[in-house]
Amino acid sequence: QVQLVESGGGLVQAGGSLRLSCAASGSIFSSNTMGWYRQAPGKQREFVAAISSGDSTNYADSVKGRFTISRDNARNTVYLQMNSLKPEDTAVYYCYYRRYSINAPYWGQGTQVTVSS
């Protein structure tokens, strides 16, 4: 089992920045992928960014150039630095952990990000 605890959400004005953190604990394997999805009201959950234990990253087109994902393997923690935030970034952000792509991911409880115009 893997537990994920997110933090760092909040309310920010458009153009502002926030940094999300997600700490993993439990049965963590050194080779894994962690990342973020988000879900806005009335919409499906969508991919935001991911990073492998080898620091390979992937981003949704909608956040490229504005968001940066990073990780601290010693702390089993992943970060999402969000800059130039837009009202359309408003959503609940969920952290996930997955060992291999064939495995079902573990999810955090979610953290609310609200961007006001």
C-alpha positions in Angstrom: 0.0 0.0 0.0 1.0 3.6 -0.7 -0.3 6.7 1.0 -0.1 10.1 -0.6 -0.5 13.4 1.2 -0.9 16.6 -0.8 -0.5 20.2 0.3 -0.1 23.6 -1.1 -3.4 24.4 -2.7 -5.3 27.6 -2.2 -6.7 30.7 -3.7 -4.6 32.9 -6.0 -5.2 35.7 -8.5 -4.7 35.1 -12.2 -1.0 35.5 -13.0 0.0 34.3 -9.6 1.9 31.2 -8.5 1.4 28.2 -6.3 3.5 25.2 -5.4 1.9 21.8 -4.7 3.6 19.0 -2.8 2.8 15.4 -2.5 4.6 13.1 0.0 4.4 9.3 -0.5 4.8 6.7 2.2 4.4 3.0 2.6 5.6 0.4 0.0 7.6 2.7 -2.2 9.7 1.2 -5.0 12.7 3.1 -6.2 11.5 2.8 -9.8 8.2 4.6 -10.2 6.3 7.4 -11.7 4.6 10.2 -9.8 2.5 13.0 -11.1 -0.6 15.1 -11.1 -4.1 15.1 -12.5 -6.8 17.7 -12.0 -10.6 17.7 -12.1 -12.7 20.9 -12.6 -16.4 21.0 -11.7 -18.4 19.1 -14.2 -15.4 17.9 -16.1 -13.5 14.6 -16.3 -10.2 14.2 -14.5 -7.3 15.2 -16.8 -3.6 14.6 -16.9 -1.4 17.5 -15.9 2.2 16.3 -15.5 4.3 13.3 -14.5 7.9 12.6 -13.6 9.7 9.2 -13.5 12.2 8.2 -10.8 14.8 8.9 -13.5 13.5 12.5 -13.9 11.9 12.1 -17.2 9.0 14.5 -17.4 5.8 14.8 -19.4 3.3 17.7 -19.4 -0.2 18.4 -20.8 -0.1 20.9 -23.6 -2.3 23.3 -21.6 0.4 23.7 -18.9 3.6 23.5 -20.8 5.8 26.5 -20.1 3.9 27.4 -17.0 4.1 24.4 -14.7 7.2 22.5 -13.6 7.2 19.1 -12.0 10.1 18.0 -9.9 10.8 15.4 -7.2 13.0 14.6 -4.3 13.6 10.8 -4.3 15.1 10.8 -0.9 11.9 12.2 0.5 9.6 10.4 -1.9 8.0 13.7 -2.6 6.9 15.3 -5.9 6.3 19.0 -6.5 4.3 21.0 -9.0 5.3 24.6 -9.4 2.5 26.5 -11.1 3.2 29.9 -12.5 1.2 32.3 -14.6 -2.0 30.7 -13.3 -5.2 31.2 -15.2 -8.9 30.9 -14.1 -9.1 27.7 -16.2 -6.5 26.1 -14.0 -9.1 26.1 -11.2 -9.6 22.4 -10.1 -9.0 19.8 -7.5 -5.4 18.6 -8.1 -4.7 14.9 -7.4 -1.3 13.4 -6.9 -0.7 9.9 -8.0 2.0 7.2 -7.7 2.5 4.2 -9.9 5.2 1.6 -10.1 4.8 0.5 -13.7 2.4 1.8 -16.4 0.4 -1.5 -16.2 -0.3 -0.9 -12.5 -3.3 0.9 -11.2 -2.2 4.2 -9.6 -2.5 5.2 -6.0 -4.2 8.6 -5.5 -4.0 11.3 -3.0 -7.0 13.0 -1.4 -6.8 16.0 -3.7 -6.1 19.7 -3.0 -8.2 22.6 -4.2 -6.6 25.2 -6.5 -8.8 28.3 -7.2 -7.6 31.0 -9.6 -9.6 34.2 -9.5 -9.8 36.5 -12.5 
